[in-house]
Amino acid sequence: MEPLLQITGVSHRFTVRGEGLFARPATLQALDGIDLTLWRGKALGLVGESGCGKSTLARIAAGFIAPAAGSVTLDGAAVEVRSRGDWRRKVQMVFQDPLAALDPRMEAGRQIDEALEQAGILKAAERAGRRHELMSRVGLGAHLADRFPHQLSGGQRQRVVIARALAAGPELLICDEPLAALDVSVQAQMLELFAELRQSLGLTYLFISHQLATVRHLCNDVAVIYAGRIVEQGPAESVFAAPRHPYTRMLLSTVLDPRRQRPRERGLVRGEPPSPLALPSGCAFHPRCPSATDRCRSERPSLHVKGREKVACHFADQMATV
């Protein structure tokens, strides 16, 4: 198995204007030393609460912004921000809000045609055939090609976005909360579509979500991010069966267990994520952790590797299974 995308030591900061006329700008640490490997043909799920750095990492992986430190390589070649050609063909992104991702003044079919033109398909007849094929693949009838985005349902709009992304024949889809804006019933249909596309086209996914049930269904591996750092990573089956970081356990406590028909260990959910402008000392999770000690408050844990599993917790080996 070969890595398709390699993210190594990636950190990123934003400068935020302070409040008040004479306030000094503040530094927001969005990402801090992220290492991720996306294996060809596999799906990696990235999970965490809002504000933890998921979308920033997605945009860096897609080449929209350059990291302050670290590197991103695709097939062993460095990714350049806003680069064109072969790299742009291989990587496409599916955004959270399909209505915002589409041009409201352009018909759905024309937006797919535009992507096909950028992919080098210049003959109108060839584009029309390819457009019909793409719309059929994502479950859209040909009659929807003439409709504007506001005339489509949320699920239909997201299917148009996916068809447009597939127009270039990508190897990697970076999906940033692609189900969040959809109704629950539509989410299930879209999840099955993503699974079918990965199987039939051999796609690689970086699938970003705060919904662990979604990631469990679709992804081979999962990485849990908190306050800009990866705190746990490994095969999805292992992480869900026996999480070794208390933050992962907290996230899993909100997921319904079909055998119990209720969330597991509700008492684990506590507090709010820290502000990235003022991260706690030591382990950033310690203010919310029921097992925190003085060591957690003063010493930041490193990411320990055990086989294919990684965890940043001083007491990972002592964590009981959920």
C-alpha positions as CSV (number, residue, x, y, z in Angstrom):
1,M,0.0,0.0,0.0
2,E,1.3,3.4,-1.0
3,P,0.7,6.8,0.7
4,L,-1.1,9.2,-1.5
5,L,-1.0,12.3,0.7
6,Q,1.5,12.9,3.5
7,I,1.1,15.7,6.1
8,T,4.2,16.1,8.2
9,G,4.7,18.4,11.1
10,V,2.1,20.9,9.9
11,S,1.4,23.9,12.2
12,H,-0.6,27.0,11.4
13,R,-1.3,30.3,13.1
14,F,-3.7,33.2,12.5
15,T,-3.2,36.8,13.6
16,V,-6.4,38.1,15.2
17,R,-7.1,41.7,15.8
18,G,-7.6,42.6,19.4
19,E,-10.7,44.4,20.7
20,G,-10.3,48.1,21.3
21,L,-8.5,50.9,19.6
22,F,-5.1,50.2,21.2
23,A,-5.3,46.4,21.6
24,R,-2.4,44.4,20.3
25,P,-3.0,41.6,17.7
26,A,-3.2,38.1,19.2
27,T,-1.9,34.9,17.8
28,L,-4.3,32.0,17.3
29,Q,-2.7,28.6,17.2
30,A,-5.0,26.6,14.9
31,L,-2.8,23.6,14.3
32,D,0.3,22.3,16.1
33,G,2.5,19.6,14.7
34,I,0.0,17.5,12.7
35,D,1.2,14.3,11.1
36,L,-1.2,12.3,8.9
37,T,-0.9,9.7,6.2
38,L,-3.7,9.1,3.7
39,W,-3.2,5.7,2.1
40,R,-4.3,5.2,-1.5
41,G,-7.8,3.9,-1.8
42,K,-8.6,4.3,1.9
43,A,-10.7,6.7,3.9
44,L,-9.3,8.6,6.9
45,G,-11.8,10.2,9.2
46,L,-10.9,13.3,11.1
47,V,-13.1,14.1,14.0
48,G,-13.4,16.7,16.7
49,E,-15.6,19.5,18.0
50,S,-16.1,22.8,16.3
51,G,-13.0,25.1,16.5
52,C,-10.5,22.3,16.9
53,G,-8.7,23.0,13.5
54,K,-10.4,20.5,11.2
55,S,-11.3,22.9,8.4
56,T,-7.9,24.6,8.6
57,L,-6.2,21.3,8.1
58,A,-8.6,20.5,5.2
59,R,-7.7,23.7,3.4
60,I,-4.0,23.1,3.9
61,A,-4.3,19.5,2.6
62,A,-6.2,20.9,-0.4
63,G,-3.5,23.4,-1.1
64,F,-5.7,26.5,-0.5
65,I,-3.5,27.9,2.2
66,A,0.2,27.2,3.0
67,P,1.1,25.9,6.5
68,A,3.2,28.1,8.8
69,A,5.4,25.1,9.3
70,G,5.6,21.5,8.0
71,S,5.0,20.0,4.6
72,V,2.3,18.4,2.5
73,T,3.2,16.0,-0.3
74,L,1.1,14.3,-2.9
75,D,2.6,11.2,-4.5
76,G,5.9,12.3,-2.9
77,A,5.8,15.8,-4.5
78,A,5.4,18.9,-2.5
79,V,2.0,20.6,-2.7
80,E,2.2,24.3,-3.8
81,V,-0.6,26.7,-2.8
82,R,-3.0,27.4,-5.7
83,S,-0.9,25.2,-8.0
84,R,-2.4,24.0,-11.3
85,G,-2.0,21.0,-13.6
86,D,-1.7,17.4,-12.5
87,W,-2.0,18.1,-8.7
88,R,-5.2,20.2,-9.1
89,R,-6.7,17.3,-11.1
90,K,-5.9,14.8,-8.4
91,V,-7.3,16.6,-5.4
92,Q,-10.9,18.0,-5.2
93,M,-12.8,19.3,-2.2
94,V,-16.5,18.8,-1.1
95,F,-17.6,21.6,1.2
96,Q,-20.1,21.6,4.0
97,D,-22.7,24.0,2.5
98,P,-23.6,23.0,-1.1
99,L,-25.7,26.1,-1.6
100,A,-22.7,28.3,-0.9
101,A,-20.4,26.1,-3.0
102,L,-22.5,26.6,-6.1
103,D,-23.0,29.7,-8.3
104,P,-26.6,30.7,-7.7
105,R,-26.8,32.3,-11.2
106,M,-25.8,29.2,-13.1
107,E,-27.7,26.0,-13.9
108,A,-26.5,22.8,-12.3
109,G,-25.5,21.2,-15.6
110,R,-23.5,24.2,-16.7
111,Q,-21.5,24.1,-13.5
112,I,-20.6,20.6,-14.1
113,D,-19.7,21.5,-17.8
114,E,-17.5,24.3,-16.5
115,A,-15.5,21.8,-14.4
116,L,-15.2,19.4,-17.4
117,E,-13.9,22.3,-19.5
118,Q,-11.2,22.9,-16.9
119,A,-10.4,19.2,-17.0
120,G,-9.7,19.6,-20.8
121,I,-12.9,18.3,-22.2
122,L,-13.6,21.0,-24.8
123,K,-16.0,19.4,-27.3
124,A,-19.6,20.2,-26.4
125,A,-20.9,16.7,-27.4
126,E,-18.3,15.0,-25.3
127,R,-19.0,17.2,-22.3
128,A,-22.7,16.5,-22.6
129,G,-22.1,12.8,-22.5
130,R,-19.7,13.0,-19.6
131,R,-22.1,15.3,-17.7
132,H,-24.9,12.8,-18.1
133,E,-22.6,10.0,-16.9
134,L,-21.6,12.0,-13.8
135,M,-25.1,13.0,-12.9
136,S,-26.3,9.4,-13.3
137,R,-23.4,8.2,-11.1
138,V,-24.3,10.5,-8.2
139,G,-28.0,9.7,-8.5
140,L,-29.3,12.8,-10.4
141,G,-31.8,12.7,-13.3
142,A,-30.7,14.4,-16.5
143,H,-33.8,16.7,-16.2
144,L,-32.1,18.5,-13.2
145,A,-29.3,19.8,-15.4
146,D,-31.3,22.9,-16.3
147,R,-32.3,23.8,-12.7
148,F,-30.6,26.5,-10.7
149,P,-29.3,25.7,-7.2
150,H,-32.2,27.3,-5.4
151,Q,-34.6,25.0,-7.3
152,L,-32.9,21.9,-6.0
153,S,-33.1,20.2,-2.6
154,G,-30.2,20.1,-0.2
155,G,-29.3,16.5,-1.1
156,Q,-29.5,17.3,-4.9
157,R,-27.3,20.3,-4.5
158,Q,-24.6,18.2,-2.7
159,R,-24.8,15.6,-5.4
160,V,-24.2,18.4,-8.0
161,V,-21.1,19.4,-5.9
162,I,-19.8,15.9,-5.9
163,A,-20.4,15.4,-9.6
164,R,-18.5,18.6,-10.3
165,A,-15.7,17.4,-8.1
166,L,-15.5,14.1,-10.0
167,A,-15.3,15.9,-13.3
168,A,-11.6,16.2,-13.1
169,G,-11.1,12.5,-12.3
170,P,-9.6,13.0,-8.9
171,E,-7.8,10.5,-6.8
172,L,-8.4,12.3,-3.5
173,L,-11.6,13.9,-2.2
174,I,-11.3,16.1,0.8
175,C,-14.8,16.2,2.4
176,D,-15.3,19.0,5.0
177,E,-18.4,18.2,7.0
178,P,-20.3,17.2,3.7
179,L,-23.4,15.9,5.5
180,A,-23.8,18.6,8.2
181,A,-26.2,20.8,6.3
182,L,-28.5,17.9,5.2
183,D,-31.5,16.3,6.8
184,V,-30.8,13.1,8.7
185,S,-32.6,10.9,6.1
186,V,-30.6,12.5,3.3
187,Q,-27.4,12.1,5.3
188,A,-27.9,8.3,5.2
189,Q,-28.3,8.4,1.4
190,M,-25.3,10.6,0.9
191,L,-23.2,8.3,3.1
192,E,-24.1,5.3,1.0
193,L,-23.1,7.4,-2.1
194,F,-19.7,8.2,-0.7
195,A,-19.1,4.5,0.1
196,E,-20.2,3.4,-3.4
197,L,-18.0,6.0,-5.1
198,R,-14.9,5.0,-3.1
199,Q,-15.5,1.3,-4.0
200,S,-16.2,1.9,-7.7
201,L,-13.7,4.6,-8.4
202,G,-10.9,3.7,-6.0
203,L,-11.1,7.1,-4.4
204,T,-9.1,8.2,-1.3
205,Y,-11.0,10.2,1.3
206,L,-10.0,12.7,4.0
207,F,-13.5,12.8,5.6
208,I,-13.9,15.5,8.2
209,S,-16.9,15.2,10.5
210,H,-18.0,15.7,14.1
211,Q,-20.4,12.7,13.7
212,L,-18.5,9.6,14.9
213,A,-21.2,7.2,13.6
214,T,-20.7,8.6,10.1
215,V,-16.9,8.1,10.3
216,R,-17.3,4.6,11.8
217,H,-19.4,3.6,8.8
218,L,-17.2,5.0,6.1
219,C,-13.6,5.2,7.2
220,N,-10.8,2.7,7.6
221,D,-8.8,4.9,10.0
222,V,-9.7,7.7,12.3
223,A,-7.8,10.6,13.8
224,V,-9.1,12.6,16.7
225,I,-8.1,16.3,16.9
226,Y,-8.4,18.6,19.9
227,A,-7.1,22.1,20.2
228,G,-5.1,21.8,17.0
229,R,-3.3,18.5,17.9
230,I,-3.9,14.9,17.1
231,V,-4.7,13.2,20.4
232,E,-5.6,9.7,19.1
233,Q,-5.2,7.9,15.8
234,G,-5.6,4.4,14.6
235,P,-7.8,1.8,12.8
236,A,-11.4,2.9,13.2
237,E,-12.4,-0.5,14.6
238,S,-9.7,-0.3,17.3
239,V,-10.4,3.3,18.3
240,F,-14.1,2.8,18.5
241,A,-13.8,-0.5,20.4
242,A,-11.2,0.6,22.9
243,P,-10.4,4.4,22.9
244,R,-7.3,5.2,24.9
245,H,-7.7,9.0,25.2
246,P,-10.3,10.5,27.5
247,Y,-11.4,13.0,24.8
248,T,-12.2,10.2,22.4
249,R,-14.2,8.5,25.2
250,M,-16.1,11.7,25.8
251,L,-17.0,12.0,22.1
252,L,-18.1,8.4,22.0
253,S,-20.3,8.9,25.1
254,T,-22.6,11.0,22.8
255,V,-23.1,8.2,20.3
256,L,-26.1,5.9,20.7
257,D,-25.2,2.3,21.3
258,P,-27.8,0.2,19.4
259,R,-27.5,-2.5,21.9
260,R,-28.4,-0.2,24.8
261,Q,-30.6,2.3,23.0
262,R,-29.0,5.1,25.0
263,P,-25.8,7.1,25.0
264,R,-22.8,5.5,26.8
265,E,-21.5,7.1,29.9
266,R,-23.3,10.4,29.7
267,G,-21.4,11.8,32.6
268,L,-18.2,12.0,30.6
269,V,-19.4,15.0,28.6
270,R,-18.3,18.1,30.5
271,G,-17.1,21.7,29.8
272,E,-16.3,23.5,26.6
273,P,-13.3,23.4,24.3
274,P,-10.6,26.0,25.2
275,S,-10.1,29.2,23.3
276,P,-7.2,28.7,20.8
277,L,-6.1,32.2,21.8
278,A,-5.5,31.0,25.4
279,L,-4.8,27.3,25.5
280,P,-4.3,25.6,28.9
281,S,-0.9,24.6,30.1
282,G,0.1,20.9,29.9
283,C,-2.5,18.8,28.3
284,A,-5.1,21.1,26.6
285,F,-7.8,18.7,27.6
286,H,-7.0,18.6,31.3
287,P,-9.7,21.2,32.4
288,R,-12.4,18.8,31.1
289,C,-10.8,15.5,31.9
290,P,-12.2,13.5,34.9
291,S,-8.9,11.8,35.3
292,A,-6.5,14.8,35.2
293,T,-3.6,14.9,37.6
294,D,-1.0,17.6,38.4
295,R,1.2,16.0,35.7
296,C,-1.5,16.6,33.1
297,R,-1.8,20.3,34.2
298,S,2.0,20.9,33.8
299,E,3.3,18.5,31.2
300,R,2.0,18.2,27.6
301,P,1.9,14.6,26.6
302,S,3.7,13.5,23.4
303,L,2.1,11.3,20.8
304,H,3.0,7.7,21.8
305,V,3.0,5.1,19.0
306,K,1.9,1.5,19.6
307,G,1.6,-0.5,16.4
308,R,-0.8,1.4,14.2
309,E,-2.3,3.3,17.1
310,K,-1.1,6.7,18.4
311,V,-2.3,8.5,21.5
312,A,-1.3,11.6,23.4
313,C,-2.2,10.9,27.0
314,H,0.1,10.2,30.0
315,F,-2.2,7.4,31.1
316,A,-3.3,5.9,27.8
317,D,-2.5,2.3,28.9
318,Q,-4.6,2.7,32.0
319,M,-7.7,3.9,30.1
320,A,-10.6,1.4,30.4
321,T,-12.6,0.5,27.3
322,V,-15.8,2.4,26.7
